[in-house]
């Protein structure tokens, strides 16, 4: 207990008394209630900010997921459109070919 001065000794400044009290609190393992309440409030504020940040991150991930799916959907639609156009072109050629063949076979020889 060399670091704890006797109670009746005088302190030359209020700063020395504060430092002595801080040392005593550390030695006893306690925290002043005002500091505890301040830290508790700060913890609540930080917890709230963390929850808001997590909610924002989830919204952004959902938005990016939708946009990613939108891009994928557009690619699928483009492929489907290309396939449909190719099928229609092939059917038109078949129809033209059959028309030409049937037209030639009906011509009088």
Secondary structure as a PSIPRED ss2 file (coil, helix, strand):
# PSIPRED VFORMAT (PSIPRED V4.0)

   1 X C   1.000  0.000  0.000
   2 X C   1.000  0.000  0.000
   3 X C   1.000  0.000  0.000
   4 X C   1.000  0.000  0.000
   5 X C   1.000  0.000  0.000
   6 X C   1.000  0.000  0.000
   7 X C   1.000  0.000  0.000
   8 X C   1.000  0.000  0.000
   9 X C   1.000  0.000  0.000
  10 X C   1.000  0.000  0.000
  11 X C   1.000  0.000  0.000
  12 X C   1.000  0.000  0.000
  13 X C   1.000  0.000  0.000
  14 X H   0.000  1.000  0.000
  15 X H   0.000  1.000  0.000
  16 X H   0.000  1.000  0.000
  17 X H   0.000  1.000  0.000
  18 X H   0.000  1.000  0.000
  19 X H   0.000  1.000  0.000
  20 X H   0.000  1.000  0.000
  21 X H   0.000  1.000  0.000
  22 X H   0.000  1.000  0.000
  23 X H   0.000  1.000  0.000
  24 X H   0.000  1.000  0.000
  25 X H   0.000  1.000  0.000
  26 X H   0.000  1.000  0.000
  27 X H   0.000  1.000  0.000
  28 X H   0.000  1.000  0.000
  29 X C   1.000  0.000  0.000
  30 X C   1.000  0.000  0.000
  31 X C   1.000  0.000  0.000
  32 X C   1.000  0.000  0.000
  33 X H   0.000  1.000  0.000
  34 X H   0.000  1.000  0.000
  35 X H   0.000  1.000  0.000
  36 X H   0.000  1.000  0.000
  37 X H   0.000  1.000  0.000
  38 X H   0.000  1.000  0.000
  39 X H   0.000  1.000  0.000
  40 X H   0.000  1.000  0.000
  41 X H   0.000  1.000  0.000
  42 X H   0.000  1.000  0.000
  43 X H   0.000  1.000  0.000
  44 X H   0.000  1.000  0.000
  45 X H   0.000  1.000  0.000
  46 X H   0.000  1.000  0.000
  47 X H   0.000  1.000  0.000
  48 X H   0.000  1.000  0.000
  49 X H   0.000  1.000  0.000
  50 X H   0.000  1.000  0.000
  51 X H   0.000  1.000  0.000
  52 X H   0.000  1.000  0.000
  53 X H   0.000  1.000  0.000
  54 X H   0.000  1.000  0.000
  55 X H   0.000  1.000  0.000
  56 X H   0.000  1.000  0.000
  57 X H   0.000  1.000  0.000
  58 X H   0.000  1.000  0.000
  59 X H   0.000  1.000  0.000
  60 X H   0.000  1.000  0.000
  61 X H   0.000  1.000  0.000
  62 X H   0.000  1.000  0.000
  63 X H   0.000  1.000  0.000
  64 X H   0.000  1.000  0.000
  65 X H   0.000  1.000  0.000
  66 X H   0.000  1.000  0.000
  67 X H   0.000  1.000  0.000
  68 X H   0.000  1.000  0.000
  69 X H   0.000  1.000  0.000
  70 X H   0.000  1.000  0.000
  71 X H   0.000  1.000  0.000
  72 X H   0.000  1.000  0.000
  73 X H   0.000  1.000  0.000
  74 X H   0.000  1.000  0.000
  75 X H   0.000  1.000  0.000
  76 X H   0.000  1.000  0.000
  77 X H   0.000  1.000  0.000
  78 X H   0.000  1.000  0.000
  79 X H   0.000  1.000  0.000
  80 X H   0.000  1.000  0.000
  81 X H   0.000  1.000  0.000
  82 X H   0.000  1.000  0.000
  83 X H   0.000  1.000  0.000
  84 X H   0.000  1.000  0.000
  85 X H   0.000  1.000  0.000
  86 X H   0.000  1.000  0.000
  87 X H   0.000  1.000  0.000
  88 X H   0.000  1.000  0.000
  89 X H   0.000  1.000  0.000
  90 X H   0.000  1.000  0.000
  91 X H   0.000  1.000  0.000
  92 X H   0.000  1.000  0.000
  93 X H   0.000  1.000  0.000
  94 X H   0.000  1.000  0.000
  95 X H   0.000  1.000  0.000
  96 X H   0.000  1.000  0.000
  97 X H   0.000  1.000  0.000
  98 X H   0.000  1.000  0.000
  99 X H   0.000  1.000  0.000
 100 X H   0.000  1.000  0.000
 101 X H   0.000  1.000  0.000
 102 X H   0.000  1.000  0.000
 103 X H   0.000  1.000  0.000
 104 X H   0.000  1.000  0.000
 105 X H   0.000  1.000  0.000
 106 X H   0.000  1.000  0.000
 107 X C   1.000  0.000  0.000
 108 X C   1.000  0.000  0.000
 109 X C   1.000  0.000  0.000
